């Protein structure tokens, strides 16, 4: 089992502490990611994921071609939906199945060049993690990729829902990662999702994401209960 959720939460707290200490004020741009990762002694994938989390919470905003700007302080609690509601892994996968294919299709319709670059970087992180046999880095890049898709919708409702259920989704993500033999499959599935998004093929992007989540269920030995038409 990986500790990516705890790792990213730790990075989020480090960034928030730095903001709270007045090192970065509202309206100020953060240092570049390479410099910031070195300063905080963390990996760049973990930093990118933490920034995505804080964007979802409304604390930071990525400005294409400029960097990341501090917006304001907000509550930092990252809810654990599984603990609070007793949700099972199947419940989480059902939620992902309902949301993420639609999100992938929406992003494919509206994605900009800069947004594609961010997704390519995260996919590159995944590929490097697979080649290095580093499951922890793979888990981090994986969750960052999915969070970034949500952020790219620019839909405030999705962003709000993501901030509330993100920890639960992340837990289901992590449980797919420990078996190294699935790493190549997971990478290929995300390559298919990104390829469809790059070609602005909304239907294919949704279908690729839907298949990925179904495969997650298989890897978790979960017989995902879906309406007959949804599993097609």
QUIGIZI-V768436 format. One record per backbone hydrogen bond with DSSP energy under -1.0 kcal/mol. NH is the residue of the N-H (numbers start at 1). CO is the residue of the C=O. Records with the same first field share a line. If there is no record, write none. Layout:
NH = CO ; CO
This chain:
7 = 3
8 = 4
9 = 5
10 = 6
11 = 7
12 = 8
13 = 9
14 = 10
15 = 11
16 = 12
17 = 13
18 = 14
19 = 15
20 = 16
21 = 17
22 = 19
23 = 18
27 = 70
28 = 25
30 = 68
36 = 32
37 = 33
38 = 34
39 = 35
40 = 36
42 = 37
47 = 43
48 = 44
49 = 45
50 = 46
51 = 47
52 = 48
53 = 49
54 = 50
55 = 51
56 = 52
57 = 53
58 = 55
59 = 54
60 = 54
61 = 69
63 = 67
66 = 63
67 = 63
69 = 61
70 = 28
71 = 59
84 = 80
85 = 81
86 = 82
92 = 88
93 = 89
94 = 90
95 = 91
96 = 92
97 = 93
98 = 94
99 = 95
100 = 96
103 = 99
104 = 100
105 = 101
106 = 102
107 = 103
108 = 104
109 = 105
110 = 106
111 = 107
116 = 112
117 = 113
118 = 114
119 = 115
120 = 116
121 = 117
122 = 118
123 = 119
124 = 120
125 = 121
126 = 122
127 = 123
128 = 124
129 = 125
130 = 126
131 = 127
132 = 128
134 = 129
138 = 134
139 = 135
140 = 136
141 = 137
142 = 138
143 = 139
144 = 140
145 = 141
146 = 142
147 = 143
148 = 144
149 = 145
150 = 146
151 = 147
152 = 148
153 = 150
154 = 151
159 = 155
160 = 156
161 = 157
162 = 158
163 = 159
164 = 160
165 = 161
166 = 162
169 = 165
170 = 166
171 = 167
172 = 168
173 = 169
174 = 170
175 = 171
176 = 173
177 = 174
182 = 179
183 = 180
186 = 182
187 = 183
188 = 184
189 = 185
190 = 186
191 = 187
192 = 188
193 = 189
194 = 190
195 = 191
196 = 192
197 = 193
198 = 194
199 = 195
200 = 197
201 = 196
202 = 200
205 = 201
206 = 202
207 = 203
208 = 204
209 = 205
210 = 206
211 = 207
212 = 208
213 = 209
214 = 210
215 = 211
216 = 212
217 = 213
218 = 214
219 = 215
220 = 216
221 = 218
222 = 217
224 = 222
230 = 227
231 = 227
